[in-house]
């Protein structure tokens, strides 16, 4: 069975976004040999100098889910941060996973979000899916939030997961370089203008943070302990995204959403196990 990054949509997306203040630029290579993934580049490149990779898997998960899953990394993150999550997604049957990569030195959060919105609509058009899942790490989580709340993806996104994302800003944002990092500062105009994440909205949010994160405090990562937030214990900012516990939480959450009518009145984000609300 194949795990395809754009096989079902025939084109692709990958900009260079990478984990707040993790100064590791890194070149794009194959993602995770540990997951037996093969990589190839599609010719299609949308605006924003996106690059796409398609991965093929040779294992056979118990079930298949073709809902597109977009992974948006943080500031200067290396693509390998997704290895653990990619493996868990595959084992759970998610076979249409798209990794986006962008340049934080050239693009601000609205520009990154615009790329996400374009790729989501393209993925839905080609795959026939009724929606997509978005997973964003750190700065990438704010781009996901902006795309949902400002660019009209609220009726297209089934589940949105943010990992160590500074929803309320980060005191260390001033150490970064580029237009996006200025928007990560406490009380930045962009953050102040975003509406609160409302549990009654059709998009089901899961906000993941850690009490050991010195870059993005737990209160910021969970937007003030949002109803569906989860604390991953004993993981700092750079390690949380590689955590098997974190990967299990994300996969469990997305799996619980798949097949549900997210517009039904009785559907609400449900709290996850794992020290939710602990600070």
N, C-alpha and C positions, 0 to 999 in steps of 0.2 A: 504494500500500500504506500502511496506516495504522500509525503508531506510537502506541499508546494507553496512557495511564497508568492506567487502571482500566477500559478498555472491556471487557476480558474478565472483570472481576470485578464490574462493575456498581456499584461504590461506591468509596470511596477514602480516602486517608490523607495527611495533610500536617500536621505539627506544626511548631512553630517552632524547630528546632535549628540552630545556626549556629557555625566554625572556631576552636579554642581561642585566646582572647585576641585575636581580630580584631574590634575593637570597631566593627562595622558592622552596625547593626540592619537597615535596608532593608525595604521593603514587598514583598509578594508580587505580582509582575506576570508577564507572559508570559515563558517561559524561552527565551532565545536566539533572537532573530530570525535569527541567522546560520544556524540549522538549519531555517528555514522552518517553525516550530512554531506551531500555533494553540492557544489555551488556553480552557478553559471550566471552570466550577466545578460539581461535583455537589452535590445537595441533602443527601446523606447525610453526617453528621458524627458519628463515634464519640466516646466519652469522651476527654477530653483536648483538646477544641477543635481537632481536626484539620481541615485544609482540603485539598481534593484538586484536582488539575488534570489534565486529559486533553489530551495533545498529539497532533496529527495530522500525519503527514509525507506528502509528495507525491513523494518519491524512491522508487526501487525497488531495495532491497538484493538481493544475489545469492541469499540464502537467508533463510528466516524461522525465528525461534525464539520460541515463545510462553512460554518459561519466565519467570515474573515476576522482575524485577530491582528490588530496593528500594535506593534511595540515601538514606543518612542523613547529613546534614551535621553540622558541628561547632558549637562555641559561637559564637553570633552571626554565623554565615556567611550570606552572601546567596545566594539560589537560583542566581544566575548562575555560581557556582563549578562547576556541573555542565555548562556549555555544551559544553566540549570533549569530555567523556566521553559526553554524550548523543549528540553527532554521531557519534562512533566506534561507539557501541552500535547506532545506527540503521543505519549503513553495513554493519555486520556482521550485521544481520538481527534483532537483539533489538527486539521491537515491543511489549513489555508492561513498561514501566518506570514505577515508582512513586516519586515523590519525597516524603519525609516532612519535615515542618517542625514544630518544637515550641518551647515557651517554656522556655529554660534558667533563667529567673528563678522558675519555678513548679514545674518537674519535676526530680527527681533521676534518676540513671542507671537504677535499677530501674523507675521510672515510665515513662521513655522506652522501655525494653526491653519493658515490658508492652504498650505500644501497638504496637511492632514485632511482637510475638508474635500479638496479636489480628489485625493486618492480614495477616500471613503466612497464618494459618489461613483467614481469609476469602478471600484470593486463591486459595489452593489449592482451597477448596470451590467457588468460582465458575468457576475456569478448568479444573479437572480435572487440573492439573499435578501431577507426582509430587514436585515440590520447587520451591524458589526459590533465587535468589542474593541475598546481602546485601552491600552496599558501604557502609562507614562511614568518614567522614573525621573524624579527631581525636576529640573527645568522642563523636561518633556511632559510631566504631569500638568504643568500650568498651560502648556500649549494644547494639551488635550482638553482641559477645562475651558480655555478660550474658544476652541473650535466648537465645543458643545454649546456654550452659553452665548456666544456672540456671532457665530457663523452658521447657525441654523442646523446643527447636527443633532439637536435634542430629540428629533423624531426618527433618527437613523441609527443612533447608538443604543444598543441593548444594555451593555454593561461598560462602565468606565472605572478603571482602577488606577489610582495614583500611589506611587511608592516614594516615600521620603521627599515629598513635594512641598515647597514652601508656600502653602496657600496664604499664609499670613506674613510672608517675607522671611528673609534670613539676614542676620547681622553681619555675615561674612560675604554678602553679595558684592560689596565694594572692592573685594580683592580680585574679582574676575575682570575680563576684558571683553568688550563687544556690546552691541546694543541690547541684547537680551538680559544680561546680568543686571543692568541698571533697573530693569523692571522687576527684579527679584527682591529689591530692598524693601524694608518695612515702610508701609504707607506710600509706596510708589503710586503714581496716578493710575497705572494699569490695574494693580491689585485693588485699589480703593474703588475702582469703577465696576469691578466684577460683582455680580449678585452672589448672595450666599448660595451654597450648595443645599438645595431643598430636597428632603426625603420624599416629598410629594410629587416631584417632577418625574416624567416618564423614564428618564435615564436612571439606572440603578448604579449608585456610586459605592465604591469601597475605597477608603482612605487608609493607607498603611504607613506606619512610622515606627520609631524606636526611641526608647528613653535613653539610649546610649548615643544617639546621633547628636554630635556637637555642631553640625552644620545647619541642620533643620530640626529645631526642637519638636518634640512630640505634639505639643499644642498647635504648632503651625502645620505639621504634616497631616494632622487629623482635623484641621479647620475648627479647632475648639471642641474636639471630641464629638465629631459627627456621629449620628445614630449608627452608621455602619462603618466603624473604624476598627482597626486592629493594630495591636502593638506586637512587634517582633522583638523579643527580649535579647539583650546582650549582642546586638549588632549595630555597628556604627554606620555612618553614611555610605561608605564605600563598600561595605560587606553585606548590607541588608538585601541588595538586589540579587546577590548570589546565594542567598540563604535557601536551603531546601524547604524550610518551614514557610518562608515567604512564597515560594513557588507553589507549594501545596495549597496555601490560602487562596492565591489567585486562581488556580485551576478549579478548586472547589467552588469558588464564587461564580466564575464564568459558567461552569457546568450547571449550577443551580438556576441560572438565568435562561439557558438555552431551552427553547421549546415553550417558554412562558409568554403569555400575552402581557407585555410590559405596560400596556395602556389600560389594563383592567384595574378597577378601583381598589381591589383587595390586595394588589401586589405592592409591596414595600421592600426596600432594602433590609435584609435581615442581618443582625449582628453576627460576627464570626467568632469562633472560639480562638483563644490565643491571647489572653491578657488585654482584651479590648478595654480602652479607657484608662489603662494603667499609666501613670505618669511619673 
